[in-house]
């Protein structure tokens, strides 16, 4: 890869001589053992079909803050590395459905979101190049005949109504080998998708109608303990502190004290670590819905009193998710600064890493010109800058300094794969849960 590939890499404004270099140095020194460890873990717990991970790079800490099992944004990846995505799909098919000839993709129920459909078109192109016949079956209730959507890129998406035939799902006589969800099932589990004979990827119980972020980060916490012992690293450097707070009602102001107490706990724990490492920054916490996506129902706090003092507008904003779902459970997560910036305006940026099966296939920077390093960037006004993650995550160079671009990206790939492994354990648990226990999945979360 020529040097021009690195011209677009953002600048990390924090000092590069602190613990982040220590993290990267540990990863580089232990690369062979790390890759061997991952291979062993994937044999025990296969990776989900696909996944994206939002990372935050504070210079003194590198950690995931969100893991998406129904990733959008494939159109934001660097097209030069599409072949890696195709190879990853082929590797996944060998395990999931070796004779697979067809896949049915079920998208989000959008009708006018051009950006989402461009993502869908990019995903379909990857699946098609991997040798699959691909059709798109929509859950839109008022879709009774095929509908073609023309996109600015010149590509087209054909949405078709889903048909249930016994315990299989089809579109217009096309019966796929497996169903690929690109719909996060925020509202509920549609009856059309219950108890299908075909594999549904990811498992339907990983939709936001059942999935909890706290459960994911509980798995991640355990994985980091195992991994940190392998590389002799303080787990906190790659693991955000968190607490789960259940049964809150922002509109009725119920559960506020529980939430405030957990914020105090998280901030106190982080202050101890900041003092230990001599970090001259103010700790903060992120309060977010325990289920849900799209950057909704999320806020930054630096003091528990901020929760007690929420005005009606902010309480209403925290009370509801996508499709109007009410927020009942929240997670208090250690806030991780992002000190990476993009462009002449020094816009705040954070890396997002994409994986298919167990392979890193690309990534991009989420960039926001109107947000601070301690704020959520998944908000209106963000844009994306593609990155050439793929080769660098595969080929680190121990002869360069730890903060050299290839090595930084290798570090991103390692941390993202730790989150992927946590998602794999979530998937295992979801697949093993008896159907009659489905209603108890949320209550069983730590």
Buried (B, 14 or more C-beta within 10 A) or exposed (E): EEEEBBEBBBEBBBEBEBBBBBBBBBBBBBBEEBEEBBEEBBEEBBBBBBBBBBBBBBBBBBBBBBBBBBBBBBBBBBEBBBEBBBBBBBBBBEEBBEEBEBBBBBBBBBEEBEBBBBBBBBBBBBBBBBEBBBBBBBBBEEBEEBBEBEBEEEBEBEBBBBBBEEEBBBBEEBEBBBBBBBBBBBBEBBEEBEEBEBBBBBBBBBBBBBBBBBBBBBBBBEBBEEBBEEBEBBBBBBBBBBBBBBEBBBEEEEBBEBBBBBBBBBBEBBEEBBEEBEBEBBBBBBBBBBBBBBBBBBBBBBBBEBBEEBEEEBBEBBBBBBEEBEBBBBBBBBBBBBBBBBEEEEBBBBBBBBBBBBBBBBBBBBBBEEBEBBBBBBBEEBBBBBBBBBBBBBEBEEEEEBBBBBBBBBBBBBBBBBBBBBBBBBBBBBEEBEEEEBEEBBEEBE
